[in-house]
Amino acid sequence: MPRNYKREYVNYHGKSSQIKRRSSRNKARRTLMKTGVVRKGDGKDVDHRDSNPMNNKRKNLRVTTKSKNRSFARTKKAREKKTGKR
């Protein structure tokens, strides 16, 4: 069964709370692009240390590889496990 992107947008990505979180993540990347830490197409992600995308303080942001930032242990409810290794 193919993925239904329209339904995903209606049920999740289109919610005002998720739009605000995505906007904040984009803002964090733009902040680090202005300082020259990351560049377009460099294959890096801007990671929020406390996993809160609304907290864009410079101390909370770091640059990681895409594979490291997008693969972390998850709980049964698909939340990030707090292992202390990150």
C-alpha positions in Angstrom: 0.0 0.0 0.0 1.5 3.3 -1.0 2.0 6.1 1.5 -0.8 8.7 1.6 1.0 12.0 1.9 -2.2 14.1 1.7 -3.6 12.2 4.7 -0.3 12.6 6.6 -0.4 16.4 6.0 -4.0 16.7 7.2 -3.5 14.5 10.3 0.0 15.7 11.4 2.1 18.0 9.3 -0.7 20.6 8.8 -1.4 21.0 12.4 -0.6 24.5 13.7 1.6 23.1 16.5 3.7 21.1 14.0 3.9 24.0 11.6 5.4 26.1 14.4 7.9 23.4 15.3 9.0 23.0 11.7 9.4 26.7 11.3 11.5 26.9 14.4 13.8 24.1 13.1 14.2 26.0 9.8 15.0 29.1 11.7 17.7 27.3 13.7 19.4 26.2 10.5 19.2 29.7 9.0 20.8 31.0 12.2 23.8 28.7 11.8 24.0 29.3 8.1 24.4 33.1 8.8 27.3 32.4 11.1 28.9 30.0 8.5 28.8 26.9 10.6 26.6 25.0 8.0 26.1 25.4 4.3 23.4 24.4 1.9 24.0 20.8 0.6 26.7 20.0 3.2 24.8 16.8 4.4 24.7 18.0 8.0 21.7 18.6 10.3 21.3 21.2 13.0 20.5 19.3 16.2 18.7 20.6 19.3 20.6 19.3 22.3 17.5 19.2 24.5 15.2 17.9 21.7 13.0 21.0 21.9 12.8 22.6 18.5 11.4 25.8 20.0 14.6 26.4 22.0 16.9 28.0 19.4 19.5 29.4 21.9 23.0 29.0 20.4 24.1 26.9 23.3 21.3 24.4 22.5 22.2 24.0 18.8 24.9 21.7 17.4 25.8 20.3 14.0 25.6 16.6 13.4 25.6 14.2 10.5 22.1 13.3 9.1 22.5 9.7 10.0 23.4 10.4 13.7 20.6 13.0 14.1 17.9 11.0 12.6 18.6 7.6 14.2 18.2 7.4 17.9 16.7 4.8 20.2 12.9 5.2 20.5 10.4 4.1 23.1 7.3 2.1 22.3 5.4 5.4 21.7 8.0 6.5 19.2 9.6 9.1 21.6 13.4 9.5 22.0 14.9 7.3 24.7 16.9 9.3 27.2 20.1 7.2 27.3 22.6 9.9 28.1 24.8 8.9 25.2 23.7 11.8 23.0 
